């Protein structure tokens, strides 16, 4: 897709991707699942820079879910090493492209070492003006929405808010993504057709796009196909266009 083609398209401001298919991609190559996860992390870098080039403002990636702790311990241990590797391998690339990195998810289950890494990355990139890369790590929509409701309940107990005054905006104000643009497009590669507890609130009026490509093989061309499909959708948000 060249610059002239991009100018004729509506580019979604906020795109989210479920990083699915790492294990199956590795198995097809007779390699361990961890090999697939390694390739998947490398692809976060490639697709972030591709998204920036296309003019996307924010990219959210579902990297580790609240349910992934139930996977084999060897695999979990490997995944818990990825934040440090991510910081070391991609810091210069992301600096050159002015990428701002943030994280969405629980912090209660992470090691102190990983928390320090996530906080350091966030602090070091907070003033950048390029694309926002939102890494959803130990993330789950059930946990996110529950946490939001708990905060609202506390505001009611503290008499800062009356129950009858609670509106959807109060839930949104307590979500991890409160400072990001509204979600426009949610992509799931690998052939699975479900959301798997990801961005359940945010995806209410987002366009959903599914493809069979495994995440490590998902390319800029695949992202462009998703954007082209996005431009074919009639987004009415529950209403009718005049």
Secondary structure, DSSP 8 states (H G I E B T S, - for coil): --HHHHHTS---SEEEEE---HHHHHHTTT--HHHHHHHHHHHHHHHHHHHHHHT-SEEEEEEEETTGGGS-HHHHHHHHTHHHHHHHHHHHHHHHTT-EEEEES--TTS-HHHHHHHHHHHHHHTT--S-EEEEEEEE-HHHHHHHHHHHHHHHHHTTSS-GGG--HHHHHTTSTTTTS----EEEE-SS--S-TTSSTTGGGG-EEEE-SS-GGG--HHHHHHHHHHHHHS---TTS---
